[in-house]
Amino acid sequence: MSKEKLWTKNFTIVSLINFLVVMVYFLLMVTIAGYAVEQFHASTSVAGLVSSIFIIGSLIGRLVTGRMIEGAGSKKTLLIGLILFILSTVLYFVTTNLPLLLMNRLFHGVAVGVASTATGTIIAQIVPKARRGEGIGFFSLSAVLATAIGPFVGMLFIRYADFQIIFLFNLLLAAICLVISFAVKPPKLSSPKTVSTQAEKGFKLSNYLEYKAVPISFVALVVGFGYSGVLSFLSFYAEEINLVDAAGFFFLVYSIMLLLSRPFSGRLMDAKGANIVIYPSLIVFAIGMVLFSQAYFGVILLVAAAFIGLGYGNFVSVAQTIAIQVSPTHRFGLATSTFYILYDLGLGAGPYLLGFIVPITGYRGLFLYMAGVVVIALVLYYFLHGRTEKGLRGNKTGILQGN
């Protein structure tokens, strides 16, 4: 039996939109704290808040998007999100003080939350059932690559351009997303009310979260918290240890390792289950954080980047796939939203909370502690998902054969 086509026009365009939206998200994660310090003389903790409040906005956007899609449809919701995305990007040019910057960061986060949740839902509608794991893996790769390439581009901009150029570049990417989104044509759902009619009345948390996706999403929250310091404080850390040149290539090495490893890790997961990927990924990530904290030479910093890309990058892709696989098909959108709500919460809370710890531990001490956080995540994964993975794989095989 021939495989159903995966790389359709819809799949490619939606994945590209997701990549560009998330790229802008992470590009700003590594640059906006420095902007707040340079332009508005913000303290380290406030600069961390400027970086992380974006994620709070993203959480708000994700929470409302599931219901919005039910009412307006996934295509219209995507267009709304991208229009808000462009508007919030324009507003960076006119933020004249710290409170306005914080407000726009929150607004920008809402826009990204709406747009990225809409892309995830559209993918759920267009990926063939028989190739769902593979399709989700490739789609999630668009976001994971963006988490590497966005910061890499951001670090280049910090060195060679001013912040106005950064904002102009982001506006160009946002405009491209809106233009190509008009070519997306998600399939019409046969009976969209069959699942949601009873849930429309009154407030129910299940209308906004998929409970089955919560355990692995909570692990992602802890892992995201451990990684958030790298995103927000890499530029400061590199200046302190006099490795600015090497740091400029940190995310490039990260992305290369991710590109080389992700196709193999995806196939390995399909063949052997998630555990054979997740456990080594978290161990490698923890080793990478230890190396990162003790980098005294550029080569060590880049070796750490390779370990972090191999470990953290593969964890995120596989964890998102798990969140989808453990959830009912008709709640794929909510499962995607649930995963990113908790994952984003870890990334968002991290820079603000860690900003208070830096004066006590220093950057080296902070990143060493984050290696311990990754080890905690590994233990959590075992109790929340890993020990039942084999049984779940058997059930999923039966379900797929039944379909």
C-alpha positions, 0 to 999 in steps of 0.5 A: 500500500502506497503512503499518503502524501505528507508534503502537500502545499498546505503542509509546506506553507503552514510549516513555513509560517510556523517556522517564521513566527517561532523564529521571530519569537526566539530572535527577540528572546535573545535580543530584547533583554539587551534592548531593555538594558541599553535603551531604558536602563532596565535591571537584570530582573526587569530585562528578564521580565521584558523577555518572559512577559511575551510568553505570558501573552502567548499563554493567553493567546493559546487559551482563547484560540481553541474556542476561537477556532471552533467559532471562526475556523482555523484559517480565519483564526490564523489570519487574525493571529498574523494580522495581530502579529504584524501590528505588534511588530510595528509597535516596537518602533514606537515604544518610547518607555519601559511600560510600553515595551512590556505592554507590547511584549505581552500583546506580541505574545498573544499574537504568536499564541493565536497564530502558532496554535492555529498552525498546529490545528491546521496540521492536525486537519491535513496530516494523513492519519496513517502518517500522523506521528511522522507528520507531527515530527516534521512539523514540530521540527519547524518550531525546534529549528526556529528555536535555534536559527532565531537566536543565531540570527539574533546574536548576529544582529546584536553584533553587526546591526542596531535594534531598529534593523532587528525590528524591520527584519521581524516586520518583513518576516511577519508580512511574508507570513500573512501573504503566504497564509492566503494560499492555505486551504484546510479541509472542511470538517464534516461535523465540527459541532459533534464534539464541542456542542455540549462543551459550549455552555458554561466554563470547563477547564477541559474546553481549554486543556487536554488532560491526557497531554498534561503529564508530558507537557509538565515535563516540557515545562521543567525542561523549558525552564532549564533551557530558558537561561541559555536563551535570555542570558547567553549574550551577557554570559559570553561577554562576562567570559570573553567568548563573544565570538564563539557565542555568535556560532552557538545556535548555528552549531545547535541547529546543525546537530538538530538537523543531523539527528532529528530524522534518525530520532524520529524514525527511532521513536516510531520503531522503538518508542519514545523512551529510547529517544527521551532518556538519552536526550535528557542525559545529553542535555544535562551534560551540555549544560554542565559543559556550558557552565564551565566553558573557558574556551570557545571550543568548549562553548560550541561543544556544549551547543552541540550537546544541547542541540542534540539533547534539548532539540530532540526532546522537544520534538518527541515530547510534542509528538507524545502529547498528540499520540496520547490524546484523542484525535478530535482533541489534537488542537487542544493537545497542541495548545496544552503542550505549548501552554506548559512548555511556554510557561517554563520558558517564560517564567525562567528568565524572570525568576533566574534573573533574581538568582544570577546575582547570587550564583553568577552565570556559571553557577546558574547554568550548573544548577540548570543541569540539575533541573534537567536531571529532575525532568528526567526523573519526572518523565519516568514517573509521568510517562516513561514507565507506561510507554511500552503499554501505551505503544501496544494500545496505539498500535491496536488503535492504528490497525483498527482505523 
